[in-house]
Amino acid sequence: MAIVNWEPFQDLMATRQAFNSLFNRTFAQFFGGGAALGAGTWIPAVDIYETDDKLILKAELPGVDPNEVAVSVDGNTLHLKGQRKLDAEVQDENYIVMERDHGSFSRSFALPSSIDRDKVHAEYKNGVLTLTLPKREEAKPKTIKVLASKN
């Protein structure tokens, strides 16, 4: 009798990846993707958080050349576009397994009117694009000191 290594989470991970792909393609049709995602299109994962003086957007773009990424602000909309290319040294027909998404991507995000569009800063490090979107001075919270009157 042969001994077989059982990996209980292997099927679970494959199922998770299949569902993620299904949801990405389905929701892109209805929420900003326009046409259905086809081959050569993908949606990078994004986190957005806020501090008192800025918004921070972090997009996972591993394997993407920073020169292939375009960031623009049009009105109150932030546009993020780019492309991840296949390895040039590997021919398409030579792949046995291809799980990493590739091709073009496009994301758009509504920005609050408090963002100073002229001071947006982008940095790409270790496969993560970080956009710093500072708030305008008048939009930042102000602390008002309360003075006690002498009676």
C-alpha positions in Angstrom: 0.0 0.0 0.0 1.4 3.4 -1.0 1.5 6.3 1.5 -0.1 9.4 0.1 0.5 12.8 1.6 -2.9 14.5 2.3 -3.0 18.2 2.1 -6.4 19.2 3.5 -6.1 22.9 2.5 -5.0 22.4 -1.1 -8.5 22.0 -2.4 -9.8 24.8 -0.2 -7.2 27.2 -1.7 -8.1 26.2 -5.3 -11.7 26.7 -4.5 -11.0 30.1 -3.0 -9.0 31.2 -6.1 -11.8 30.0 -8.4 -14.4 32.0 -6.4 -12.2 35.1 -6.3 -11.8 35.0 -10.0 -15.6 34.5 -10.5 -16.5 37.4 -8.2 -13.9 39.7 -9.8 -15.2 39.1 -13.2 -18.9 39.3 -12.2 -18.7 42.4 -10.1 -16.4 44.2 -12.6 -19.3 44.1 -15.1 -21.7 45.9 -12.7 -19.4 48.1 -10.6 -17.1 50.1 -12.8 -15.5 47.5 -15.1 -17.8 48.3 -18.0 -17.5 45.3 -20.3 -16.9 41.8 -18.9 -13.3 41.1 -18.0 -11.8 38.9 -20.6 -8.4 37.3 -21.0 -5.7 39.7 -20.4 -7.6 41.8 -17.8 -7.3 41.8 -14.1 -8.2 43.8 -11.0 -5.5 44.5 -8.5 -6.4 44.5 -4.8 -6.5 47.9 -3.2 -6.7 49.2 0.4 -7.7 52.8 1.2 -7.5 54.4 4.6 -7.7 57.8 6.1 -5.8 59.9 8.6 -6.5 63.4 9.9 -4.5 65.0 7.0 -4.6 62.5 4.1 -6.0 59.5 2.3 -3.7 56.6 1.6 -4.3 54.1 -1.3 -2.2 51.0 -1.5 -2.5 48.8 -4.6 -0.9 45.4 -5.0 0.9 45.4 -8.3 3.6 42.6 -8.0 5.4 42.1 -11.3 4.2 45.3 -12.8 6.8 47.7 -14.2 6.2 51.1 -12.6 6.6 52.6 -16.0 3.5 50.7 -17.1 1.3 52.4 -14.4 -0.6 55.7 -15.0 -2.2 57.6 -12.1 -4.4 60.6 -12.8 -7.0 62.7 -11.0 -9.9 64.1 -13.0 -12.3 66.2 -11.0 -13.0 64.1 -7.9 -12.1 60.8 -9.6 -8.8 59.0 -9.2 -7.8 56.7 -12.1 -5.3 53.9 -11.8 -4.3 52.1 -15.0 -1.5 49.8 -16.0 -0.4 46.5 -17.4 1.4 43.4 -16.2 3.1 41.6 -19.1 3.8 37.9 -19.4 7.5 36.8 -19.1 9.0 37.4 -22.5 11.2 34.4 -22.3 8.4 31.9 -21.9 6.1 31.1 -24.8 2.4 31.0 -24.2 2.1 27.4 -25.3 4.9 26.3 -22.9 2.9 27.1 -19.8 1.8 24.1 -17.8 0.0 26.1 -15.1 -0.8 29.8 -15.3 -2.4 31.2 -12.2 -1.0 34.7 -12.0 -3.2 37.3 -13.7 -1.7 39.4 -16.4 -2.8 42.0 -19.0 -4.2 45.5 -18.5 -6.1 46.8 -15.5 -8.1 49.9 -14.7 -9.6 51.1 -11.5 -11.4 54.4 -10.6 -12.2 55.8 -7.2 -14.4 58.7 -6.2 -12.5 61.1 -4.0 -13.9 63.5 -1.4 -13.7 67.2 -2.4 -11.3 67.8 0.6 -8.3 66.2 -1.4 -5.6 68.6 -2.6 -5.3 67.2 -6.2 -2.1 69.1 -6.9 -0.2 67.4 -4.1 -0.9 63.7 -4.8 2.3 61.6 -4.4 2.9 58.1 -5.8 5.6 55.6 -4.7 6.2 52.1 -5.9 8.1 49.7 -3.6 8.2 45.9 -3.3 5.2 45.4 -5.7 3.0 47.9 -3.8 1.9 51.2 -5.2 1.2 53.7 -2.4 -0.7 56.9 -3.3 -0.7 59.7 -0.7 -3.6 62.1 -1.2 -3.2 65.0 1.2 -6.3 67.0 2.3 -6.5 70.7 1.7 -5.6 72.8 4.6 -9.1 74.1 5.2 -10.4 70.5 5.2 -8.1 69.4 8.1 -9.7 69.2 11.6 -8.9 72.3 13.7 -8.6 72.3 17.5 -10.1 75.3 19.2 -8.8 76.1 22.6 -11.5 77.0 25.1 -10.5 79.9 27.4 -12.0 80.2 30.8 -13.3 83.6 31.7 -12.5 85.2 35.0 -15.6 86.1 37.0 
